[in-house]
Amino acid sequence: MIKTFLTAATIACAAGAVTAQSVTAAFPETIARALEDLGHSAVIGVDSVGDPQVTSSINGLNYVILFYGCTDNSYCEDIQFRATFQTEGTVSRDLLHDWNRDYFVGKAYMNDSGSAVIEHAVVGVDGLSRDNFERILLRWDRALTSFTEAIEW
């Protein structure tokens, strides 16, 4: 009986350790912690509808991580990286179209105020390993860098 209890307790502790190292949209602090561990800044706040958001930057480029599929402004399911550049309409729609055609990660467009925007959605962020999150972040970094070069930011 004691052996069974100790085995169950050991399994529960191991599961807790794995969860502590995972990244999940339901707990924005896990995303903020992972960002900071990987050299990005991270400030947790809320967006215009009250859902969580993380404001971040790397290499002088600012972006936000927005949370989607939330229940009562928490326990979210998905995230979206987004960076907006106030280009005041100087970037052509053709350039944005070409960028979308040529790059796998990121979706580029011009918003209503003429700013160039790049976004990258990640669905099902529920218990991602830190290694998987790092891979997603590396791809976002590359897309962000390529995009800023394309728009001559």
VEXRO-337405 format. One line per field, with one value per residue: residue number from 1; residue in one letter; x, y, z of N, C-alpha, C in turn. Coordinates in steps of 0.02 Angstrom, whole numbers, padded with zeros to 5 digits. Each point is the difference from the previous one (the first is absolute). Layout:
<nodes>
num c(NUM,...) $
residu c(A,...) $
n_east c(X,...) $
n_north c(Y,...) $
n_up c(Z,...) $
ca_east c(X,...) $
ca_north c(Y,...) $
ca_up c(Z,...) $
c_east c(X,...) $
c_north c(Y,...) $
c_up c(Z,...) $
</nodes>
This chain:
<nodes>
num c(1,2,3,4,5,6,7,8,9,10,11,12,13,14,15,16,17,18,19,20,21,22,23,24,25,26,27,28,29,30,31,32,33,34,35,36,37,38,39,40,41,42,43,44,45,46,47,48,49,50,51,52,53,54,55,56,57,58,59,60,61,62,63,64,65,66,67,68,69,70,71,72,73,74,75,76,77,78,79,80,81,82,83,84,85,86,87,88,89,90,91,92,93,94,95,96,97,98,99,100,101,102,103,104,105,106,107,108,109,110,111,112,113,114,115,116,117,118,119,120,121,122,123,124,125,126,127,128,129,130,131,132,133,134,135,136,137,138,139,140,141,142,143,144,145,146,147,148,149,150,151,152,153) $
residu c(M,I,K,T,F,L,T,A,A,T,I,A,C,A,A,G,A,V,T,A,Q,S,V,T,A,A,F,P,E,T,I,A,R,A,L,E,D,L,G,H,S,A,V,I,G,V,D,S,V,G,D,P,Q,V,T,S,S,I,N,G,L,N,Y,V,I,L,F,Y,G,C,T,D,N,S,Y,C,E,D,I,Q,F,R,A,T,F,Q,T,E,G,T,V,S,R,D,L,L,H,D,W,N,R,D,Y,F,V,G,K,A,Y,M,N,D,S,G,S,A,V,I,E,H,A,V,V,G,V,D,G,L,S,R,D,N,F,E,R,I,L,L,R,W,D,R,A,L,T,S,F,T,E,A,I,E,W) $
n_east c(00041,00051,00022,-00064,-00007,00059,-00018,-00061,00029,00043,-00050,-00037,00054,00012,-00065,00005,00055,-00031,-00055,00043,00023,-00065,-00021,-00046,-00044,-00019,00066,-00018,00004,-00024,-00038,-00018,-00003,-00031,-00037,-00006,-00013,-00035,00005,-00065,-00022,-00034,-00055,-00030,-00049,-00046,-00036,-00025,-00002,00057,00016,00037,00055,00051,00028,00033,00065,00031,00063,-00034,-00026,-00052,-00031,-00060,-00017,-00048,-00050,-00016,-00066,-00007,-00004,-00044,00033,-00007,00044,00046,-00013,-00002,00055,00013,00057,00011,00025,-00005,00009,00006,-00019,-00058,-00010,00062,-00027,00017,-00062,00031,00036,-00055,-00030,00053,00001,-00066,00012,00051,-00040,00020,00042,-00059,-00046,00012,-00016,-00040,00005,-00057,00050,00009,-00004,00062,-00033,00031,-00032,-00001,-00050,-00009,-00030,-00041,00012,00003,00047,00018,00045,00047,00023,-00063,-00009,00059,-00020,-00060,00032,00042,-00051,-00031,00055,00007,-00065,00005,00059,-00023,-00052,00036,00038,-00053,-00023,00064,-00014) $
n_north c(-00060,00002,-00057,-00018,00023,-00026,-00054,00003,00011,-00047,-00035,00017,-00010,-00056,-00013,00018,-00035,-00047,00006,00002,-00046,-00012,00014,00040,00008,-00053,00000,00063,-00010,-00058,00037,00044,-00051,-00036,00054,00014,-00064,00019,00048,-00013,00061,00009,00033,-00029,00006,00044,-00030,00026,-00067,00011,-00026,-00050,00036,-00019,00055,-00003,-00013,00001,00012,00033,-00059,00042,-00043,-00024,-00036,-00011,-00005,-00059,-00008,00060,-00024,00048,00016,-00065,-00045,00036,-00008,00058,00010,00065,-00009,00065,00025,00063,00021,00058,-00030,00018,-00062,00004,-00053,-00025,-00005,00018,00042,00017,00004,00030,00038,00005,00012,00038,00015,-00052,00029,00018,00043,00030,00060,00043,00029,00017,00005,-00051,-00031,-00020,-00057,-00035,-00057,-00037,-00039,-00018,-00053,-00010,00058,-00065,00022,00052,-00040,00014,-00060,-00022,00030,-00023,-00056,00006,00017,-00049,-00037,00021,-00010,-00057,-00015,00019,-00031,-00054,00005,00014,-00048,-00038,00023,-00018,-00035) $
n_up c(00000,00043,-00029,-00002,00062,00016,-00034,00026,00058,-00016,-00025,00053,00036,-00034,00004,00063,00000,-00035,00037,00050,-00042,00000,-00060,00030,-00048,00035,00001,-00014,00066,-00024,-00039,00047,00042,-00046,-00013,00065,00009,-00054,00046,00003,-00006,00057,-00019,00051,-00043,-00018,-00047,-00055,-00003,00031,-00060,00023,00009,-00038,00026,-00057,00002,-00057,00014,00047,-00014,00004,00041,-00014,00052,-00044,00043,-00026,-00011,00028,00061,-00004,-00055,00003,00018,-00031,-00065,-00030,-00037,-00003,-00034,00018,-00056,00020,-00062,00029,-00056,00026,-00020,00024,00030,-00059,-00022,-00057,00036,00032,-00059,-00027,00055,-00001,-00063,00019,00052,00035,00042,00023,00018,-00057,00025,-00030,00060,00030,00043,-00042,00059,-00007,-00007,00047,-00014,00054,-00022,00063,-00028,00050,00029,00008,00039,-00038,-00024,00044,-00020,00001,00059,00018,-00029,00030,00056,-00014,-00020,00055,00035,-00034,00010,00063,00003,-00033,00040,00054,-00023,-00012,00058,00004,00055) $
ca_east c(-00041,00044,00036,-00046,-00007,00062,00002,-00049,00026,00056,-00029,-00031,00054,00030,-00048,00004,00063,-00009,-00046,00034,00044,-00038,-00027,-00070,-00037,-00044,00038,00046,00065,00046,00025,00045,00061,00038,00028,00056,00054,00029,00029,-00049,-00034,-00068,-00043,-00069,-00053,-00063,-00016,-00059,-00060,00014,00038,00071,00048,00069,00037,00068,00044,00065,00042,-00029,-00064,-00055,-00057,-00044,-00030,-00071,-00027,-00065,-00035,-00001,-00063,-00003,00064,00055,00001,00001,00022,00043,00035,00019,00053,-00018,00041,-00028,00050,-00035,00030,-00042,-00017,00058,00012,-00052,-00035,00036,00056,-00029,-00021,00060,00028,-00043,00012,00068,00017,-00045,-00022,-00020,-00048,00011,-00053,-00002,-00061,-00040,00036,00057,00059,00015,-00010,00016,-00029,00012,-00045,00020,-00060,00008,00058,-00021,00052,00057,00065,00041,00036,-00047,-00013,00061,00000,-00050,00027,00054,-00032,-00029,00057,00023,-00052,00000,00059,-00010,-00053,00026,00045,-00041,-00035,00054,-00012) $
ca_north c(00060,00058,00001,00026,00071,00034,00000,00049,00066,00013,00015,00066,00051,00003,00034,00071,00028,00008,00055,00063,00018,00006,00066,-00008,00063,00008,00033,00046,00006,-00050,00028,00055,-00029,-00030,00055,00028,-00049,-00002,00065,00050,00032,-00024,00034,-00025,00050,-00021,00034,00044,-00037,-00029,-00062,00012,00011,00008,00047,-00024,00026,-00032,00039,00065,-00007,-00012,-00039,-00024,-00066,00005,-00065,-00013,-00058,00007,-00005,00054,00035,-00042,-00068,00006,-00059,00016,00064,00030,00051,00054,00061,00052,00050,00060,00017,00053,-00014,00001,-00068,-00017,-00063,-00050,-00024,-00044,-00060,-00038,-00027,-00056,-00054,-00027,-00022,-00048,00023,00070,00027,00073,00040,00070,00013,00056,00063,-00001,-00031,-00068,-00045,-00071,-00041,-00072,-00034,-00066,-00029,-00057,00010,-00031,-00046,-00006,-00004,00061,-00007,00016,00072,00033,-00008,00047,00067,00009,00012,00067,00047,00002,00033,00071,00030,00002,00049,00068,00013,00009,00065,00049,00031) $
ca_up c(00000,00002,-00063,-00050,00013,-00019,-00074,-00024,00017,-00045,-00065,00005,00001,-00067,-00043,00018,-00027,-00072,-00009,00017,-00055,-00061,-00018,-00016,-00007,00057,00052,-00035,00034,-00027,-00062,00018,00028,-00055,-00040,00036,00000,-00067,-00016,-00019,00056,00005,00048,-00006,00006,-00030,-00062,00002,00021,00066,-00004,00013,-00054,00023,-00041,-00001,-00053,-00011,-00046,-00013,-00035,00047,-00023,00053,-00007,00017,00021,-00030,00025,00073,00037,00051,-00001,00026,-00024,-00073,-00037,-00057,00003,-00064,00002,-00045,00000,-00042,-00017,-00024,-00064,-00028,-00069,-00045,-00022,-00049,00008,-00040,00040,00051,-00035,-00017,00062,00019,-00047,00007,00068,00030,00066,00001,-00049,-00003,-00030,00018,00039,-00022,00006,-00045,00030,-00021,00057,-00009,00053,-00004,00047,00024,00030,00044,00044,00063,00024,-00046,00033,-00009,-00063,-00054,00002,-00025,-00073,-00025,00010,-00048,-00065,00004,-00004,-00070,-00041,00018,-00030,-00073,-00015,00009,-00057,-00060,00002,00011,00064) $
c_east c(00043,00038,-00044,-00009,00062,00007,-00047,00025,00058,-00025,-00031,00052,00032,-00046,00000,00062,-00006,-00046,00034,00045,-00037,-00026,-00072,-00035,-00047,00034,00053,00068,00049,00030,00049,00067,00043,00032,00062,00060,00036,00024,-00047,-00026,-00071,-00037,-00071,-00049,-00064,-00013,-00066,-00064,00011,00036,00074,00038,00068,00033,00074,00041,00063,00037,-00032,-00066,-00054,-00054,-00043,-00019,-00070,-00026,-00072,-00030,-00004,-00070,00001,00069,00057,-00007,-00004,00029,00054,00035,00014,00054,-00021,00048,-00030,00052,-00036,00036,-00041,-00013,00058,00018,-00056,-00033,00033,00059,-00026,-00024,00059,00031,-00041,00012,00065,00017,-00054,-00029,-00016,-00049,00007,-00060,00007,-00065,-00034,00036,00063,00064,00009,-00001,00024,-00028,00020,-00042,00029,-00060,00018,00061,-00020,00052,00056,00064,00037,00038,-00045,-00015,00061,00004,-00050,00027,00057,-00028,-00033,00055,00024,-00050,00000,00059,-00007,-00051,00026,00050,-00040,-00033,00050,-00012,00065) $
c_north c(00063,00007,00029,00075,00039,00003,00052,00071,00019,00018,00069,00055,00008,00037,00075,00033,00011,00059,00067,00023,00009,00071,-00011,00067,00012,00038,00045,00007,-00053,00024,00056,-00027,-00030,00054,00029,-00047,-00002,00069,00054,00033,-00028,00037,-00025,00057,-00028,00041,00039,-00035,-00035,-00066,00015,00019,00008,00047,-00020,00036,-00042,00042,00066,-00002,-00019,-00042,-00018,-00072,00007,-00070,-00006,-00064,00000,-00008,00052,00033,-00040,-00069,-00002,-00062,00015,00067,00025,00052,00054,00059,00049,00055,00059,00026,00051,-00009,-00002,-00069,-00020,-00067,-00056,-00028,-00048,-00066,-00045,-00032,-00061,-00061,-00035,-00028,-00043,00024,00074,00017,00075,00033,00072,00012,00064,00068,00003,-00028,-00071,-00045,-00070,-00037,-00073,-00034,-00069,-00028,-00058,00005,-00025,-00051,-00011,-00008,00065,-00003,00017,00075,00038,-00003,00049,00071,00015,00015,00070,00052,00008,00036,00075,00036,00007,00053,00071,00018,00015,00069,00057,00040,00016) $
c_up c(00000,-00065,-00055,00009,-00023,-00076,-00028,00014,-00045,-00070,00000,00001,-00068,-00049,00014,-00028,-00075,-00014,00014,-00057,-00066,-00009,-00021,-00003,00059,00057,-00032,00032,-00025,-00065,00015,00027,-00056,-00044,00034,00001,-00067,-00024,-00023,00064,00003,00055,-00012,00012,-00027,-00064,00008,00021,00067,00000,00014,-00064,00033,-00049,00005,-00053,-00003,-00052,-00021,-00037,00050,-00032,00060,-00015,00027,00014,-00027,00028,00076,00027,00056,00009,00033,-00030,-00077,-00032,-00052,00011,-00071,00014,-00049,00010,-00050,-00010,-00032,-00063,-00038,-00075,-00048,-00026,-00046,00017,-00040,00040,00054,-00030,-00015,00062,00022,-00045,00015,00068,00029,00066,-00003,-00055,00002,-00033,00021,00038,-00025,00005,-00044,00029,-00026,00063,-00021,00060,-00011,00054,00018,00037,00046,00045,00069,00020,-00050,00041,-00012,-00066,-00059,-00002,-00026,-00076,-00032,00004,-00048,-00069,-00002,-00007,-00072,-00045,00014,-00031,-00075,-00020,00006,-00054,-00063,-00001,00013,00063,00036) $
</nodes>
